[in-house]
Amino acid sequence: MSDTLKRAAAERAAALVSDGMRLGLGTGSTAAHFVAAIGERVRGGLKVIGVPTSEATRQQAEREGIPLTTLDETPELDLTVDGADELDGQLRLIKGGGGAHLREKIVAAASHRMIVIADGSKHVETLGRFPLPIEVVPFGLKATEIAIAKVLKGSGLNPDLRLRAKDGNPFVTDSGNLILDAHLGRIEKPDALAAALNAVPGVVEHGLFLGLATGAILATGEGLVELGQV
């Protein structure tokens, strides 16, 4: 998908931002366009404050000159704009391809609205084509992996779990955790799966974002498509 279309989706989302807003700043290639668009508006006089969802986003926001805060200082946000690895027609998402889904979910949950900006190819009928990231603490990794596999089997899914790696070493999140990517193919009952995974000791968070997104702006070959309330 053209980078120009992604930028157009980000600029459409940036147009929703007004003076005084407290913003959640997402992570990923499409969200980076939104941060850049907000940075341009800030340099033009827009008064906002942002909470970044990753160290990479924090560094970009600082370069753009966007004033930043934390959720401890600003625990309620007006709007979060973030990308997604998949979304369905009910605005249920899979996120975490970049490994930032723990902070992304905390920030989204603290926001009154969450707008997703994404490539139109990310819009699917059924979630699961993209591997589901499951963030786990390093302690007891094998025991946690076995427990997750049992949950997946109990949900009628194939427990194909793979420890995420980077440069030949286990990938470590900004919060110091590891990620097991579950290659599932289809997730017919995401709500039930989310609840089951939440009950596994050692699981910190997973990439199912349910009931958080209020709208989406998709960049497609035919232009921008809006879903939900934008």
PATORRO-235672 format. One line per field, with one value per residue (C-alpha): residue number from 0; residue in one letter; x, y, z. Coordinates in steps of 0.25 Angstrom, whole numbers, plus 5000, padded with zeros to 4 digits. Layout:
BEGIN
seq <- c(NUM/...)
type <- c(A/...)
xx <- c(X/...)
yy <- c(Y/...)
zz <- c(Z/...)
***
This chain:
BEGIN
seq <- c(0/1/2/3/4/5/6/7/8/9/10/11/12/13/14/15/16/17/18/19/20/21/22/23/24/25/26/27/28/29/30/31/32/33/34/35/36/37/38/39/40/41/42/43/44/45/46/47/48/49/50/51/52/53/54/55/56/57/58/59/60/61/62/63/64/65/66/67/68/69/70/71/72/73/74/75/76/77/78/79/80/81/82/83/84/85/86/87/88/89/90/91/92/93/94/95/96/97/98/99/100/101/102/103/104/105/106/107/108/109/110/111/112/113/114/115/116/117/118/119/120/121/122/123/124/125/126/127/128/129/130/131/132/133/134/135/136/137/138/139/140/141/142/143/144/145/146/147/148/149/150/151/152/153/154/155/156/157/158/159/160/161/162/163/164/165/166/167/168/169/170/171/172/173/174/175/176/177/178/179/180/181/182/183/184/185/186/187/188/189/190/191/192/193/194/195/196/197/198/199/200/201/202/203/204/205/206/207/208/209/210/211/212/213/214/215/216/217/218/219/220/221/222/223/224/225/226/227/228/229)
type <- c(M/S/D/T/L/K/R/A/A/A/E/R/A/A/A/L/V/S/D/G/M/R/L/G/L/G/T/G/S/T/A/A/H/F/V/A/A/I/G/E/R/V/R/G/G/L/K/V/I/G/V/P/T/S/E/A/T/R/Q/Q/A/E/R/E/G/I/P/L/T/T/L/D/E/T/P/E/L/D/L/T/V/D/G/A/D/E/L/D/G/Q/L/R/L/I/K/G/G/G/G/A/H/L/R/E/K/I/V/A/A/A/S/H/R/M/I/V/I/A/D/G/S/K/H/V/E/T/L/G/R/F/P/L/P/I/E/V/V/P/F/G/L/K/A/T/E/I/A/I/A/K/V/L/K/G/S/G/L/N/P/D/L/R/L/R/A/K/D/G/N/P/F/V/T/D/S/G/N/L/I/L/D/A/H/L/G/R/I/E/K/P/D/A/L/A/A/A/L/N/A/V/P/G/V/V/E/H/G/L/F/L/G/L/A/T/G/A/I/L/A/T/G/E/G/L/V/E/L/G/Q/V)
xx <- c(5000/5005/5012/5004/4991/4996/5000/4986/4979/4989/4986/4971/4973/4981/4970/4961/4971/4968/4975/4976/4975/4982/4986/4991/5002/5002/5014/5017/5019/5005/5004/5018/5011/5001/5012/5019/5006/5003/5017/5015/5002/5009/5020/5008/5003/4994/4994/4993/5000/5003/5006/5015/5012/5027/5041/5042/5029/5035/5047/5040/5030/5042/5048/5035/5034/5021/5020/5019/5014/5011/4999/5003/5002/4991/4983/4971/4973/4963/4968/4978/4982/4989/4991/4986/4991/4977/4963/4950/4936/4933/4946/4953/4967/4980/4992/5006/5014/5024/5023/5017/5003/5004/5006/4997/4986/4988/4988/4976/4968/4971/4965/4951/4953/4962/4964/4971/4979/4983/4985/4972/4978/4978/4963/4959/4946/4951/4963/4975/4982/4993/5000/4994/5005/5004/5014/5019/5029/5042/5041/5035/5034/5033/5022/5014/5016/5010/4998/4995/4996/4985/4976/4978/4974/4962/4958/4959/4971/4984/4995/5006/5014/5027/5036/5039/5053/5061/5076/5077/5072/5059/5052/5050/5039/5040/5035/5045/5036/5036/5026/5020/5014/5002/5000/4985/4979/4965/4960/4945/4942/4952/4945/4945/4960/4964/4957/4964/4978/4976/4974/4988/4998/5011/5003/5004/4996/4992/4989/4974/4968/4953/4944/4954/4954/4943/4946/4956/4962/4967/4976/4971/4974/4960/4964/4961/4950/4944/4938/4931/4930/4942)
yy <- c(5000/5014/5021/5033/5027/5023/5038/5042/5033/5039/5053/5051/5046/5058/5067/5061/5067/5081/5090/5085/5070/5059/5049/5035/5033/5020/5011/5006/5011/5017/5023/5029/5037/5042/5046/5054/5061/5065/5070/5079/5084/5087/5095/5103/5106/5094/5092/5077/5068/5053/5040/5031/5016/5012/5017/5018/5027/5035/5038/5042/5051/5058/5060/5066/5075/5069/5072/5059/5054/5041/5033/5036/5051/5050/5037/5041/5044/5049/5042/5031/5029/5016/5005/4991/4978/4973/4978/4972/4978/4980/4988/4977/4977/4969/4978/4975/4972/4983/4977/4990/4984/4985/5000/5002/4995/5002/5016/5012/5008/5021/5028/5033/5030/5021/5023/5012/5016/5005/4999/4994/4980/4979/4979/4964/4956/4948/4951/4941/4942/4951/4943/4947/4953/4948/4956/4947/4949/4942/4934/4921/4923/4908/4906/4918/4913/4899/4906/4915/4903/4896/4909/4909/4894/4896/4907/4898/4904/4899/4903/4907/4916/4922/4931/4944/4946/4958/4957/4943/4946/4946/4959/4967/4977/4991/4986/4975/4963/4953/4950/4937/4938/4929/4925/4922/4924/4928/4933/4930/4934/4945/4950/4936/4934/4947/4944/4930/4936/4947/4935/4929/4932/4938/4945/4960/4964/4959/4966/4965/4979/4977/4988/4999/5004/5014/5017/5013/5021/5011/5014/5006/5007/5014/5024/5026/5017/5021/5010/5013/5027/5035)
zz <- c(5000/4996/5007/5002/5006/5020/5021/5017/5027/5038/5033/5034/5048/5052/5047/5058/5068/5075/5085/5099/5095/5103/5092/5092/5082/5075/5070/5057/5042/5040/5054/5052/5041/5051/5061/5049/5045/5060/5061/5049/5055/5068/5061/5055/5069/5073/5088/5092/5101/5098/5104/5095/5095/5093/5094/5079/5079/5090/5083/5070/5078/5085/5071/5066/5078/5083/5098/5106/5119/5126/5130/5144/5142/5132/5135/5126/5111/5100/5088/5084/5070/5067/5056/5056/5050/5048/5050/5047/5045/5059/5061/5069/5067/5067/5071/5076/5063/5068/5082/5088/5091/5106/5107/5095/5102/5115/5107/5099/5111/5118/5106/5103/5088/5080/5065/5057/5045/5036/5022/5016/5015/5030/5030/5031/5032/5044/5053/5053/5040/5047/5059/5072/5081/5096/5105/5117/5128/5126/5139/5137/5122/5119/5129/5124/5109/5113/5120/5108/5099/5108/5107/5092/5091/5100/5090/5078/5073/5069/5079/5069/5079/5075/5084/5077/5073/5068/5063/5068/5082/5089/5086/5099/5100/5106/5119/5120/5116/5105/5094/5089/5076/5074/5059/5059/5045/5050/5064/5063/5078/5081/5094/5100/5096/5102/5115/5116/5113/5124/5134/5131/5141/5135/5123/5125/5113/5099/5086/5085/5086/5089/5091/5091/5077/5074/5059/5048/5036/5026/5014/5002/4987/4985/4996/5010/5017/5030/5040/5053/5059/5054)
***
